[in-house]
């Protein structure tokens, strides 16, 4: 019996070896894009960076150019390092370049319903259209402003109370706004059960998105572990992941459904779409499932609130490092709206430097520096280079945002690069065109995110000053990963003035 199993295993290994070798030989005969030299079988496995991937990718651009090809364990991957290449392939040839590779851990954790990770096709299109009907509509976005205001107010109040804990306050703020907007639920403290579940789901999503998970796919090994060798522990971990995902997918939705039925629902993404009485039933109608699954995506599926919170952390770090920028932004706020209230959305047009600070923070270090991979669905030729079907295609967001032609002196934090004669001017270099990905898969939450970040930026700067303690390092440092956070740093946050402190205390009372 045992020898049969060994024989079968050997046959599979030898078969795989020859398959990979054949594919390798076929592809090298064509004119693939340049890239680091692969080894037989493992390809460029050992060239793949383990930390700060964006630095290695930048080096590859210098060595090999705008389109770089690697092959990891037989899996072709192309990195696009210029606006020209991302525009030409991911945007203009979007029909071919909009598929997604499989993310094995996402499937195992129970995210198959999530359109962010679905193959390009009808189902993806229907879900995305429903999502965009709210998140890309000017009217709906305006109706979300109260949710942004509530979470921004909780944030400044919490910062005043515990300034050292600013990161956690940002995290809470991002999750709070998502629950408010999607379900009309008020979850303004860490004690709320949904927040813990959302956090747990986001941790798994972050792991699932890290390149080692989707390139090497250790899940197949995990699944093969026998129960006596720890397989039981793996199985119960997976069960917990799936239970968390299902709770987020069903529980808040069911609450809204009940409140729509008894007429007490607050306006929200879910309630707005469920208002049609035809839609609500026993939970099995296609329309109801569609609404439930698109609402849940914004919670944990794409790590959206984590991305927004990391963008907030980058802003806080940049302000701590650049007191001159802070002062300039605060002068703008004082001269436009005075010191007796906090900025609001109506002030946005008149505060161009604040918008520029928000945009420069996103540019300086994008929370998802290498985006989410696309997959090519048919063989393609670009500038004489052959790109095989099934190839993963990564738009190298970090590289685009540090292009010295589009952003002169790219390693200097300089919001004024987006200001011309006192007005906001980013017609040719708006970082949001790259930060949120590309083509048909571009982030459908980008306008919503900018609203959220803008209010946080404006209100934080109106209320507080931040500095570094004496002797602290002035070098910004970021962790590696698909979602890349600033490394923890010490800082001192104080209310800007007695008047600012009073304003925040007043918010706390209301
Ligand atoms: C700073 C915050 C955010 C950043 C940096 C960000 C960035 C991205 C990126 C790079 C992608 C992949 C695009 C591509 O495949 O080319 C993406 C996809 C997506 N984002 Fe965001 N995002 C943010 C916030 C949000 C928010 C708040 C929401 C929801 C309200 C959201 C919803 C989505 C969805 C649903 C997708 C999948 C789109 C698809 O596959 O069709 N994102 N985002």
Boltz pocket constraint, residues with backbone or C-beta under 6 A from the ligand:
constraints:
  - pocket:
      binder: B
      contacts: [[A, 115], [A, 116], [A, 117], [A, 128], [A, 131], [A, 135], [A, 297], [A, 298], [A, 302], [A, 304], [A, 305], [A, 307], [A, 308], [A, 311], [A, 366], [A, 367], [A, 368], [A, 371], [A, 372], [A, 373], [A, 374], [A, 434], [A, 435], [A, 436], [A, 437], [A, 438], [A, 439], [A, 440], [A, 441], [A, 442], [A, 443], [A, 444], [A, 445], [A, 446], [A, 448], [A, 449]]
      max_distance: 6.0
